Amino acid sequence: MQESRDQILKSSYSGSDNFSPDRFRQVFRSHAAGVCLVTAESGGRLAALTVTSVSSVSAEPPVFAFSLSALSSAAVHVARADSVVVHMLDERSIDLALLGARSGVDRFANTDGWRRLPTGEPVFCGARTWLRGQVFERIIIGESTIIIAGAVESSLDDDSEHEEEARPLPLVYYDRAWHSVGDHSRINN
């Protein structure tokens, strides 16, 4: 990875004495977030971790972002990667979410569960939708790093193949638990 001023920014923001980290965590427990598995390779080392911070930044150009916590051993390798794959998880892929959230395990031990893209990044077979991105910005804030990437490739599950069966429901994380969201949880039309 070639590090330049354009690629890594360090924020000078140090927080507020009037707002505690514990209170901040409590507030975000009430926020439901989509669950994704991020994979990458850096320096010959494969890395995967579960995140709930993925967001669309722009459609034109197609850009997305996510944050990495320094508490994750895989985060340092993802943060150094030039490209990443973000797997959008659904209820069928809860085991991928759990795999990426566990510490101290070889997430790539089951060689039947993943493959490499022609560009080299690892992609897990159990995810119905994924997005590959080229990292062009890293912003360090406190003990976290925000990764900003341009979308360059995707695999999108065609919902028409699920007409005979129930369509898989998106996986979300809310109040320290996994949930699925679907028509049963719709509030308005």
C-alpha positions in Angstrom: 0.0 0.0 0.0 1.4 3.4 -1.0 0.4 5.8 1.8 0.1 9.5 0.8 -1.6 12.5 2.2 -4.6 11.8 0.0 -5.0 8.3 1.4 -4.7 8.7 5.1 -6.1 11.6 7.1 -5.9 11.9 10.9 -8.6 13.8 12.5 -7.8 16.2 15.3 -11.2 15.8 16.9 -10.8 14.4 20.4 -14.4 14.2 21.6 -16.4 16.1 24.2 -15.9 16.1 27.9 -19.7 16.4 28.2 -20.5 13.2 26.4 -19.2 9.8 27.6 -18.3 6.8 25.3 -20.7 4.6 27.4 -23.6 7.0 26.7 -22.6 7.0 23.0 -22.7 3.2 22.9 -26.1 3.2 24.6 -27.5 5.6 22.0 -26.3 3.4 19.1 -27.8 0.3 20.7 -31.2 1.7 19.7 -30.1 2.0 16.1 -30.7 -1.0 13.8 -27.9 -1.5 11.2 -27.4 -3.8 8.3 -24.9 -6.5 8.8 -22.0 -7.0 6.3 -18.9 -9.1 6.2 -15.8 -7.3 4.8 -12.9 -9.3 3.3 -9.6 -8.2 2.0 -6.0 -9.3 1.5 -3.0 -7.2 2.6 0.6 -8.3 2.6 -0.3 -11.8 1.8 -2.7 -12.1 4.8 -6.4 -12.7 4.3 -8.8 -10.8 6.6 -12.5 -10.9 7.3 -14.6 -9.1 9.9 -18.3 -8.3 10.5 -19.3 -4.7 10.4 -22.6 -2.7 10.8 -21.2 0.6 9.6 -21.4 0.2 5.8 -23.1 3.1 4.1 -23.6 4.4 0.6 -21.8 7.7 0.1 -22.6 8.6 -3.5 -24.2 6.9 -6.5 -22.4 9.1 -9.0 -19.6 8.2 -8.6 -20.4 5.0 -6.8 -18.7 5.3 -3.4 -19.3 3.5 -0.1 -17.7 3.7 3.3 -17.4 1.8 6.6 -15.5 2.1 9.8 -13.1 -0.3 11.5 -12.5 -0.6 15.2 -8.9 -1.0 16.4 -10.3 -3.7 18.8 -10.5 -6.1 15.9 -7.3 -8.0 15.0 -8.5 -8.2 11.4 -9.1 -4.5 11.1 -5.5 -3.6 10.7 -5.2 -5.9 7.7 -8.4 -4.6 6.1 -7.3 -1.0 6.7 -4.0 -1.6 4.8 -5.7 -3.3 1.8 -6.0 -1.6 -1.5 -9.3 -3.2 -2.3 -12.1 -4.8 -0.2 -15.2 -6.9 -0.7 -18.3 -6.0 1.3 -20.8 -8.9 1.6 -24.4 -7.8 2.3 -25.7 -10.5 4.6 -29.2 -11.9 4.9 -30.8 -14.3 7.4 -29.4 -17.4 5.5 -25.8 -16.1 6.0 -25.9 -15.6 9.8 -23.0 -18.0 10.1 -20.9 -15.6 8.1 -21.8 -12.8 10.4 -20.9 -14.9 13.4 -17.6 -16.1 11.7 -16.6 -12.5 11.1 -17.5 -11.5 14.7 -15.5 -14.2 16.4 -12.0 -13.6 17.5 -9.2 -16.1 17.5 -10.5 -18.3 14.6 -9.2 -18.9 11.1 -12.0 -17.4 9.1 -10.7 -19.0 5.9 -10.1 -22.5 7.2 -13.1 -23.9 5.3 -11.7 -23.6 1.8 -15.0 -24.8 0.3 -16.8 -21.7 1.7 -14.9 -19.0 -0.2 -13.0 -18.4 -3.4 -10.8 -15.7 -4.9 -12.1 -13.2 -7.4 -10.0 -12.9 -10.6 -8.6 -9.7 -9.1 -7.4 -11.8 -6.0 -9.8 -10.7 -3.2 -11.5 -13.4 -1.1 -15.3 -13.7 -1.5 -17.5 -15.9 0.6 -20.0 -18.1 -1.3 -22.8 -17.8 1.3 -23.5 -14.1 0.6 -26.1 -13.4 -2.0 -24.9 -9.9 -2.7 -21.4 -8.3 -2.6 -19.6 -5.2 -3.7 -15.9 -4.9 -4.5 -14.3 -1.5 -4.0 -11.0 0.2 -4.5 -9.9 2.0 -1.3 -9.0 5.6 -2.0 -9.3 7.2 1.4 -8.6 6.3 5.1 -9.5 8.6 7.9 -8.3 7.8 11.4 -10.5 9.1 14.2 -9.6 8.0 17.7 -9.1 4.2 17.7 -11.2 3.8 14.5 -10.5 4.1 10.8 -13.1 5.1 8.2 -12.5 3.4 4.9 -13.8 5.1 1.7 -13.9 3.0 -1.5 -15.1 3.3 -5.0 -17.3 0.5 -6.2 -15.8 -1.4 -9.2 -17.7 -4.7 -9.3 -20.7 -6.4 -7.7 -22.7 -9.5 -7.5 -26.4 -8.9 -7.0 -28.8 -11.8 -6.2 -31.7 -11.8 -8.6 -34.8 -11.9 -6.5 -36.7 -13.6 -9.4 -35.1 -16.9 -8.5 -36.8 -16.8 -5.1 -40.4 -16.5 -6.5 -41.1 -20.1 -5.5 -39.7 -19.7 -2.1 -39.7 -16.9 0.5 -37.1 -14.3 -0.4 -34.2 -14.2 2.1 -34.6 -11.4 4.6 -31.8 -8.8 5.3 -29.8 -9.3 8.5 -29.7 -6.4 10.9 -28.1 -5.9 14.3 -30.1 -4.1 17.0 -29.6 -3.9 20.7 -26.8 -6.5 20.7 -28.8 -9.1 18.8 -29.3 -10.3 15.3 -32.7 -9.7 13.6 -34.2 -10.0 10.1 -36.2 -7.3 8.4 -38.9 -8.0 5.8 -42.5 -7.4 4.8 -43.6 -8.6 8.3 -41.9 -5.5 9.8 -43.1 -3.0 7.3 -44.9 0.0 8.9 -46.3 1.8 5.9 -46.7 1.2 2.1 
